[in-house]
Amino acid sequence: MSLERILTVILLTLSTIGATAQDDDWAQFGRYAEANAGAQSGARAVFMGDSITDIWAQQDPDFFTLNDFVGRGISGQTTSQMLVRFRRDVIDLRPQVVVIMAGTNDIARNGGYILPENTLGNLISMCELARANGIAVILCSIPPASRFWWREGIEPAAKVVELNAMIRDYAGRNSIPYLDYHSRLVGEDGGIPPRWSEDTCHPNAECYRTVMEPMVLDAVYGLQKRIDESK
């Protein structure tokens, strides 16, 4: 793992954990306030998430720009924080699609312990808000993780599988596309293998470009085609 990569992950995660411990701007509305004010409405897709989305948009900005995608990930965030800022960082941008990938930091207890069904409830609320505002939804699995270096002792692998099953079931019952990164990325120890991650839970640049980007492009453009055909 390169020193630059180590510093990027550590600084993104620790700075966010520190910020969310404060009373001011708990959901971090300020992170994208300026970008939102200058953004044109109607992007193809907004990506809502945590560090996995945050780092993705920083490591491969051309992928987002060329496909008219907007990254709205904030490192360290839980689904509760994402739900609070969902109107400002997604709905107000009026995208055609929102791609939601969240739950890692709920399992890591970044905001304290939360039951899996309550994490699912936050995801459901985001989906309902999006659909009520004419925004199509893609729900993503939580990527694999066999350990959290910032929260040792959690043993997340099985917890990720459990929550993903709940997300997949909800998506299936509500005709929401489910993008299964987990099955594509999981290694023998339950985390992302070393070729694609330096810490078992954060994808590296190769993983984003060779695995995740083709998958999400198929999902977004496929959903957009179905929407256009139904008009």
Residue pairs with C-beta under 8 A, 6 or more apart in sequence:
1 198
1 199
5 198
5 204
6 198
8 55
8 58
9 51
9 55
9 198
9 199
9 202
12 51
12 54
12 55
12 75
12 76
13 51
13 75
13 76
13 150
14 76
14 150
15 75
15 76
16 28
16 51
16 74
16 75
16 76
16 77
17 76
17 110
17 150
19 25
19 28
19 76
20 26
20 28
20 76
20 77
20 81
20 110
20 111
26 81
26 84
27 81
27 82
27 84
27 85
28 74
28 77
28 81
28 85
29 85
29 88
31 74
32 72
32 88
32 89
33 88
36 88
36 89
36 92
36 93
39 70
39 93
41 92
41 93
41 94
42 94
42 95
42 96
43 68
43 69
43 70
43 93
43 94
43 95
43 96
44 67
44 68
44 69
44 95
44 96
44 97
44 220
44 224
45 67
45 68
45 69
45 70
45 95
45 96
45 97
45 98
45 99
45 138
45 220
46 69
46 70
46 71
46 72
46 89
46 90
46 93
46 95
46 97
46 98
46 99
47 53
47 56
47 57
47 64
47 69
47 70
47 71
47 72
47 73
47 98
47 99
47 101
48 72
48 73
48 82
48 86
48 89
48 90
48 98
48 99
48 100
48 101
48 102
48 126
49 72
49 73
49 82
49 99
49 100
49 101
49 102
49 140
50 73
50 74
50 75
50 76
50 77
50 78
50 82
50 101
50 102
50 104
50 105
51 73
51 74
51 75
51 76
51 104
51 105
51 202
52 73
52 101
52 104
52 143
52 201
52 202
52 203
53 71
53 72
53 73
53 101
54 71
54 73
54 74
54 75
55 73
55 75
55 202
55 203
56 63
56 71
56 73
56 203
56 208
56 212
57 64
57 71
57 73
58 71
59 205
59 208
60 205
60 208
60 209
60 213
63 69
63 208
63 209
63 213
64 70
64 71
67 217
67 220
69 220
70 93
70 95
72 89
72 90
74 81
74 82
74 85
76 105
76 110
77 102
77 105
77 110
78 102
78 105
78 106
78 110
78 111
78 114
79 102
79 103
79 106
79 119
79 122
79 123
79 126
80 106
80 111
80 114
80 122
81 111
82 100
82 102
82 122
82 126
83 122
83 125
83 126
86 125
86 126
86 129
86 130
87 129
90 98
90 126
90 129
90 130
90 135
91 129
91 130
91 133
91 135
94 133
94 135
95 135
96 135
96 136
96 224
96 227
97 135
97 136
97 137
97 138
97 220
97 223
97 224
98 126
98 130
98 135
98 136
98 137
98 138
99 138
99 140
99 179
99 216
99 219
99 220
100 123
100 126
100 127
100 137
100 138
100 139
100 140
101 140
101 141
101 142
101 143
101 179
101 181
102 122
102 123
102 142
103 119
103 123
103 142
103 160
103 163
103 167
104 142
104 143
104 145
104 156
104 160
104 201
105 111
106 114
106 116
106 119
106 122
106 163
107 119
107 142
107 145
107 148
107 154
107 156
107 159
107 160
107 163
108 148
108 150
108 151
108 154
108 156
109 151
109 154
110 151
116 159
116 162
116 163
116 166
117 166
119 163
120 163
120 166
120 167
120 170
123 139
123 167
123 170
124 170
126 137
127 137
127 139
127 174
127 176
130 136
130 137
131 137
136 223
136 224
136 227
137 176
137 177
138 176
138 177
138 178
138 179
138 216
138 219
138 220
138 223
139 167
139 170
139 171
139 176
139 177
139 178
139 179
140 178
140 179
140 181
140 216
141 164
141 167
141 168
141 178
141 179
141 180
141 181
141 182
141 183
142 160
142 163
142 164
142 167
142 181
142 182
143 160
143 181
143 182
143 185
143 192
143 201
143 203
144 157
144 160
144 182
144 185
144 186
144 187
144 190
144 191
144 192
144 200
144 201
145 156
145 157
145 160
145 190
145 191
145 192
145 200
145 201
146 156
146 157
146 187
146 189
146 190
146 191
146 200
146 201
147 154
147 155
147 156
147 191
147 199
147 200
147 201
148 154
148 156
148 201
149 199
156 190
156 201
157 189
157 190
157 191
158 190
160 182
160 190
161 182
161 190
164 180
164 182
167 178
168 178
168 180
170 176
171 177
171 178
172 178
177 219
177 222
177 223
179 215
179 216
179 219
181 211
181 212
181 215
184 211
184 215
185 192
185 193
185 196
185 203
185 207
185 211
186 192
187 193
187 200
189 200
191 197
191 200
191 201
192 200
192 201
192 202
192 203
192 207
195 206
196 203
196 204
196 206
196 207
196 211
197 203
197 204
197 207
198 204
203 211
203 212
